[in-house]
Amino acid sequence: MTDVPPALAGAVAPMMAEKGLYQKHSLDHPLLKVFAMYLEKALVNEHFKQEVRI
């Protein structure tokens, strides 16, 4: 099992980690490319690649 962020160490977090939901995805994927362009151009978000911590 992968490391679970401390803030998410509840009952659901281990299952999410096991299924790979905490793994990063490449921005080369076509769907993420389109979404990144939307964030950058339409919403003028220059920092869309930053990781968000909850």
C-alpha positions as CSV (number, residue, x, y, z in Angstrom):
1,M,0.0,0.0,0.0
2,T,1.2,3.5,-0.7
3,D,1.7,6.3,1.8
4,V,-1.5,8.0,2.9
5,P,-1.4,11.7,3.7
6,P,-1.8,12.2,7.5
7,A,-4.9,14.5,7.1
8,L,-6.6,11.7,5.2
9,A,-5.8,8.7,7.4
10,G,-9.5,7.9,8.0
11,A,-11.3,4.7,7.0
12,V,-11.6,5.7,3.4
13,A,-8.0,6.8,2.8
14,P,-6.4,3.4,2.8
15,M,-8.9,2.1,0.3
16,M,-8.3,5.1,-2.0
17,A,-4.5,4.6,-1.7
18,E,-4.9,0.9,-2.5
19,K,-6.8,1.8,-5.7
20,G,-4.1,4.4,-6.8
21,L,-6.2,7.5,-6.3
22,Y,-3.2,9.3,-4.7
23,Q,-0.9,8.7,-7.7
24,K,-0.2,11.6,-9.9
25,H,-1.3,11.5,-13.6
26,S,0.6,12.8,-16.5
27,L,-0.5,16.0,-18.1
28,D,0.1,14.4,-21.5
29,H,-3.2,12.5,-21.3
30,P,-5.6,14.1,-23.8
31,L,-8.3,14.8,-21.3
32,L,-6.0,16.5,-18.9
33,K,-4.4,18.5,-21.7
34,V,-7.7,19.9,-22.7
35,F,-8.6,20.7,-19.1
36,A,-5.2,22.3,-18.5
37,M,-5.7,24.5,-21.5
38,Y,-9.2,25.5,-20.2
39,L,-7.7,26.5,-16.8
40,E,-4.9,28.4,-18.4
41,K,-6.8,30.2,-21.1
42,A,-10.4,30.6,-20.1
43,L,-9.9,31.0,-16.3
44,V,-6.5,32.7,-16.6
45,N,-5.1,30.3,-14.0
46,E,-1.3,30.4,-14.2
47,H,-0.8,27.9,-11.3
48,F,-3.0,25.0,-12.4
49,K,-0.1,22.6,-11.9
50,Q,0.3,23.2,-8.2
51,E,-0.6,20.5,-5.8
52,V,-3.6,21.2,-3.6
53,R,-3.5,20.0,0.0
54,I,-6.7,19.5,1.9
